[in-house]
Structures are given as structure tokens and as C-alpha cells.
């Protein structure tokens, strides 16, 4: 499959667009929508609204677009500009609604490229790979298990079939009723899933949520397994961005949205970066938003597409928003533990056979290594010009709270030690430049969270939520959940003005194998 295709699984589910007007401003009044937050969810919402004729203003507290997939420029000690972002992101073929967003400014998705593999290793040196797996479920999962050094045929016989039944035949959203009260680690132990395989396969999924398995909902883990293995035939090898996210993805989209209106996109989007919204007042049928600069904005509709912390803060300062029940749900939203990203510019290359991305299990605090000059243009250019390499180390769920400077330095040193252990040639390299960042703004997906998690709609019909921490009863996760909720927020607002919706796609909402479903139902 090439990156130009938006999906090849013939059994993916298509949700047709709701009928309505293509341009809600045709009567001479173009409604104003303010989107708070310019991450994936906010950009999807802004795109959907502009395509239905809204005049859209996007307000983003950072000075760059993309949110947790944002990119910006740093400078090395010698003044050389270099790209920086918040860490590696995998653009899976199953991310239909995210790819739909990116295709608006890049119809061929030429900014993405498919990687050949992403191996997984553990502390014992065992190595798994996703290369050359069959794409059709359940043979993809079975082939991965049987060729893995961490999973033997005898392990299949030891798995508790009755306890594992929900994993074999996921149905969304029913899986949350069955498993959301259980943590992922307890569930895996209950079904006798082999420990070594748990470190390499399932911990990779839980760490994608920036959390340890004992603190992650088993329902979320099962949904991830469904999305990537048993619910889709798109395959497990993903795309990466060819350059830093700002250059490859978001500047082109911003230029597309901010340009002159077209019949396909009758509305226009204006971006305000480096500005935070602190308060929103509901006024008759509209809203007044106050920024930290003191400037106010008037809006007919609002999409709040911000992380849990800022969302709690703005709702707390906005007493006219929502009702007590909704406000209490917002107040309960939590964040995952803090994580760290360390990027180093080294004065010599790593071995040519090192993969662009390597995931690790049971090698704390390291969760993966990215060799950026293998695929990212800015890093490739720097490495070529300096006969060096650009390496990024990730530590997910590194601390419950952002640690003290001394503790940050200790984790930094442990990450570097792991790099030298896994790629010994890196120990001989001098560090030309280094940048380390800490963040704690990813949503929490703890056991029991799903029931109280707020959805896209709010008590006010012209106020919507969007983001990867917002509840949606579709089989989506991570960046794809952000994009999906953004499109939905735009469509729900458009409906208020008689506007048409947008078509969406997902993997099937339930296990696609009749054999596995029958097997699961007999044991549930």
C-alpha cells in the first residue's frame, strides 16, 4: 500500500455524511465559530466548519500548530536551526479520519512515507518484528504470536479461553461495559498471557497511552488490540512524517485553510497562536471568549479542543457553561503521568542497519529509540552535512508528576546509558547538541474512566468538545480519536444551521472473524 491511499480494507465501516446545506452562509450571514486549541482535534473541527461555510477563528496557546503532534525550531550552540517536536508518532493506515484531514492540503499524502518495520526488543535481547505479517485477521495476530521468541505454541494452550473471550471478539462500545472496571495488567494475568510477550506487545500499546499497564483500562487495551490486529486488515506497518511536523503537515494545512474561500471550502480560518482562552461566557445564543491578553472574541459556536488541564481550568472559570453534572465530569478528567523526550545531535553516524524506530520492553526508563535521520528530512540534512546522526529517546510514564531538575537529570543519564547499551557505537559519539523536554498533558484512561468521560456534545447545543480524551463510541484511539471527535464536533455544530455533515470511516465496530466471535460467545 502507498501513502496515497486512504484505506484498502474492504470491510472498513463507512458512515455517510448527513444531508444538508454545503454552505451555511449562503443567506448572507456567515456564522462565527471559535475553535480553542490547534491540535489534531481542533484542526479537524476548523476544517469541517470552514468547509460548511463558517468563519472560523482558531486560538492556540502555543506558538505552533499541531498540539501534541506539533513541531517547532530550536537552535544548536553554533546557531544552526534544527527541528524539534514532542516525540515520535505513527500514522497507521487505520487512521482514516486523520488521513482525511491531512489529505485536504496534501491529496496524495506525499508528506508521509511507509517504514519497513519497527522491531521490538526486551531486556533479554528477544526481538519481535512486524515485517511481512499477513494482513488478514486473525492470521496476522496468530502469525505474530507463533514467530515471536516471546510466545510459544504451548503458551496458547495455557491461555484461559473464557477469560480471554472479550479480547478475541471486541465490540465497541460494549467492551467498556465488560472490561473498563479492570486494569490491563490484571486482565492479562487473569488470562495467563505470557509475561515476556506482555512486555513486548501489550506494554507497547499501554505506553502509547503514556501509562503503565496496571493503571490502564483493560477495555482500552482490548480496543487497541482490535484496532490494530483483529479488527483491521490494513496491516501493522505504519507511515511517518517525512519532515518535522510543522513543515510536513501543519503549515500546508494552515495555508490551505487560511487561503481564499473556494466552493469546496466557502469559509475561512484565521489562526491566533501564543494566545490562551481563560474564560467563556454563554450569552443568549452565542458566546464571549476572553483571552489571557485581555482581548475578547464573540462567537456563534465554540469547540473546546484542549487537553484535560486547560479544559478543567476554563470550565471552572466559566460558571455559565453547562450544568452541574457536566461540569463535574469535566472536573474529574485526569492526565497520564509525565513523559520525557530527549533528542541528541551526534557527531558520528549510527550503524547503517539501525532501524528508524525501535520499541523496547522492560528496559526502563527507555520506551523507544528513533533515529530521525533515517526518515526526517531536516535531520537527514543535518546528519549528512555533519557526518553525524540525530537520535531521539522516549520515556513514557516516567514519573507521576514532572520531577525535580535533579531527578530529570538522573532520568536523562539513564536514557543515554540505555542508548549506549543497545547501540554501542553511540557511546563513542560526541553530543553536538541536545534538547530534552518534559510534558504531562496526555489524557488518562484509567479503569472506570469511560462511564464519566464527557462526550463531544455538551448541554449547550452550540458548544462542543473534541480531543483524544473525549468519549466517542467508535473504535478509534490516539490521534484517530482526536481527528474523529474534531470532525464530529464540526458536524454537530453545522447541523444547528442546517449544514451537511462529513463522511467518516472506522475499522469494524466488532470482531470481524465469525470463528472468533463464536468462540468468544460460547465462553462468555
Secondary structure, 3 states (H helix, E strand, C coil): CCCCCCCCCCCCEEECCCCCECCCCCCCCCCEEEEECCEHHHHHHHHHHHCCCCEEEEEECCCCCEHHHCEEEEECCCCCEEEEECCCCCECCCCHHHHHHHHCCCCCCCCEEECCCCCEEECCCCEECCCCCCCCCCHHHHHHHHHCCCCCHHHHHHCCHHHHHHHHCCECCHHHHHHCCCEHHHHHHHCCCCHHHHHHHHHHHHHHCCCCHHHCEHHHHHHHHHHHHHCCCCCCCCEEECCCHHHHHHHHHHHHHHCCCCCCCCCCEEEEECCCEEEEEEECCEEEEEECCCCEEEECEEEECCCHHHHHHHHHCCCCCCCHHHHHHHHHCCECCEEEEEEEEECCCCCCCCCCEEEEECCCCCCEEEEHHHCCHHHHHHHHHHCCEEEEEEEEEEECCCCCHHHHHHHHHHHHHHHHHHCHHHHHCCEEEEEEEEECCCECCCCCHHHHCCECECCCCCEEECCCCCECCCCCCHHHHHHHHHHHHHHHHHHHCCECCCCEEECCCECCCHHHHHHHHHHC
